[in-house]
Amino acid sequence: MHLKKKLFLIVLISSFAVAQELRQIVQECFNWCSTLELYDVAFPLLGVGKMLSYPAEEVARILISESISRVEEGCDWKVRLVY
């Protein structure tokens, strides 16, 4: 029987975090997934909007650009945008 590996990383950052901090967190998540050979990754946009005030457009832009960067580096990843 083949079991799928799953890893859940929960990251909390302050509402004062800058884009570079978020970019570093996303990169670190990708590094963990690469180390563990996990290539199906989801980044839900939790905390955007009124609750934690993260700007949704900026968060989405960072997640998309970092995902594309990984693929361009030659990682065997598939990028899917889920709305």
N, C-alpha and C positions, 0 to 999 in steps of 0.2 A: 504494500500500500504506500503510495506517494503522498506525503503530507506537505501542504504549502507552508512555507515559513511566513510569519507575520511579525512585524515590529511596529509598535505604536510609540511614537515620540510625542510627548506633550511639552510644548514650549510656551512659557508665559513671559511676556516682555512688558515693560511699562508702557503706558500710553505716550511717553515722551521719547520712545525709541526712534532713532533716525533710520533712514533707508539703509545705510551701510550696515547697521546692526542686524536688521532683518535679512539682508543679503548674506551676511556671514552665517546666520542661523540656518538658512536654507542650504547653503553650501555644506555646512557641517552635517545636516540631515542626509544630503546626498552622499557624503563621504561614509557615513555609517551604513547606508543602504548598499553602497558598493562593497564595503568590507564584508558585509553579511550576504552578499550576492542576492540582494532583493532589488528587482528591477520594475516592480509595479508600485508606484508611489502616488499617494494622494495628499494634496495640501488643501484642506477645506479653508475657506475664508472666514474663520471664526474670529470674532472680536472686531470686525469692521462695523462701521455705523455708529449708532448711538451708545451702545454698551461700553466699548473700550475706545471708541473714536479713532480707530485706525482708518486711514483713507483707503477705501476699497480699490480705487483705480491704481493707486501706487503699489499696494500689496499685490494686486493681480499682475501688474507690469513686472515687478521683481520676480514673482514666481514663474512667469512665462519666460522671461529673459534668462533666468538661471537654468530652467529646464532645457531651453534651446542650446545654451552654452554647453551643457553636459553632452547633449547629442552631437554637437559639432566637435567636441573633443574625442569622439569616437566611442563613447559608451554605448552599450547595446540596450538602449532604452527606447521605449515608445512613448511619445508625448500625445496625450489626449486632453483636449479642453472640455471640461464638463460644466455645464451651466445650470 
